[in-house]
Amino acid sequence: MFNGSKDDLKKTDITQPAIFIHSYVCYELGKVRRPDAYAGHSLGEFTALVCSGSLSFEDGLGLVLERARAMNSACSESDSTMAAILGLEDDLVKKYVKILMILILQILIVRSSSYIWIF
């Protein structure tokens, strides 16, 4: 279990369940009182549902596994990729995006600290 390669950890069908389990364990370890509200974004929504008691851990994990498999299947059916750009100024990212749009990109969503761009 702990001997996977970095390439294995980049696979969405491995990464998503691992992140879900890690998030849930962090919640359980830090649980002192029941919060007034739970929230999550994207994959984190499943953790929020489980932590709030709306879903069992097993059901949440099952949904995350199915989501990961579906995303993996969708990505493998076409020549596509997803990447995170970290640590660059917004202006520089915008410059590179314009170049990439001319060369190869068809759809791109960029989320910065202050706004979301959709190209």
QUIVENSUL-V11126 format. One line per field, one symbol per residue. ss: DSSP state (H for helix, E for strand, C for the rest). Layout:
ss = ???
//
This chain:
ss = CCCCCHHHHCCHHHHHHHHHHHHHHHHHHHCCCCCCCCCCCCCHHHHHHHHCCCCCHHHHHHHHHHHHHHHHHHHHCCCCCCCCCCCCCHHHHHHHHHHHHHHCCCCCEEECCCCEEEC
//
